[in-house]
Amino acid sequence: MGRLIALFLLAFAAPAAEAAAPSPPTRVASLGLCTDELVLLLATPGQLVSVSYLGRDRHETPLAPKARGLHGNDGKFSSVAALKPDLVVTGGAVNRFARALAERTGTRVVDVPPPMTLAELRANIRTVAAALGHPARGKALIDWMEARLGSPLSPSQTGLMITAGGLTAAPESISSELLAYAGIRQTGTPTGRVSLEGLIAAPPPLLIHSRYRSGQYSLPQEWIDSAVHVAGTRNIEVDGRAWLCPGPLAAADVARLRETIR
């Protein structure tokens, strides 16, 4: 994943010159991890003043090194108001109160709720890039992402992606849509969660383990390590940080999955 991120950042080190446009914002604050990742990928050096504390944590996102030196906020507008941002980027319902307060103070707000589909992800990228004053960077990011996705493949594998606590990706989720580009059809579970006993009783042909924060307590995942030994199941581990906010980083991982299951 580290090499993948390095190649990704290199691709955006020198964006093409953009047409004349209104002056872009110079004091941008993002109030959530998923929007943090978008602004870190699309903003130019010196344009950001704050991301959430999660966006500065290497355990949460591979992009944390790009946030080094930035103020870390708690997702509330009150934690960035003193920085006098000229643009605040929020992420839907999780930041609804922060958004309302920012708007009451006259601060410009761009809200990009979590995408449910790849089409919504592309729209979010365009929205954030335009708000930052860099539409060409948004197009470049989408092109970069789609070059790695390629075209959806006919399913060659039936799989089950699980995260901490045995949570599973819904068949209609953006994660499942991304898996389809690797030729993997995500199966559903009645409750959106699976147990070790359930995996043993009905082992999936392919188990995709999205490992994320192995030390967390709220969603224990120690038992999942036993799942890799379930008879009849092939196990593939992915960096859960890239799939936590399914977007360009997860899309880039699709190419690796596609090669792995061949």
HUZI-V600751 format. One line per field, one symbol per residue. ss: DSSP state (a for helix, b for strand, c for the rest). psi: psi as a letter, one per 20 degrees, with the letter a starting at -180 (. if undefined). A space follows every 10 residues. Layout:
# HUZI-V600751
ss: ???
psi: ???
This chain:
# HUZI-V600751
ss: caaaaaaaaa accccccccc cccccccbbb ccaaaaaaaa aacccccbbb bbaaaacccc cccaaaaccc bbbcccaaac aaacccbbbb caaaaaaaaa aaaaccccbb bccccccaaa aaaaaaaaaa aaccaaaaaa aaaaaaaaac ccccccbbbb bbcaaabbcc cccaaaaaaa cccbbbcccc ccbccaaaaa accccbbbbb bccccccccc cccaaaaccc cccbbbbbba aaaacccaaa aaaaaaaaaa cc
psi: hghghghghh hjhmqqpqqp rqpqqinppp jqghhghghh hhqqpihqhq rrhhijoiih qijhhijpiq pprjiqhhii hiilqipppr lbhhkhhggg gghhijpppp pnqppirhgh gggggggggg hijmhhhggh ggggghhhgb qqqppiqpro pqaqjjqqpq hjrhghgghh ijkpopqrqh ijqqrghhhh hmpqhpooon ppmhjqhhnq jhhhhhhijp pjpppppqoh hhignobhgh hhihhggghh i.
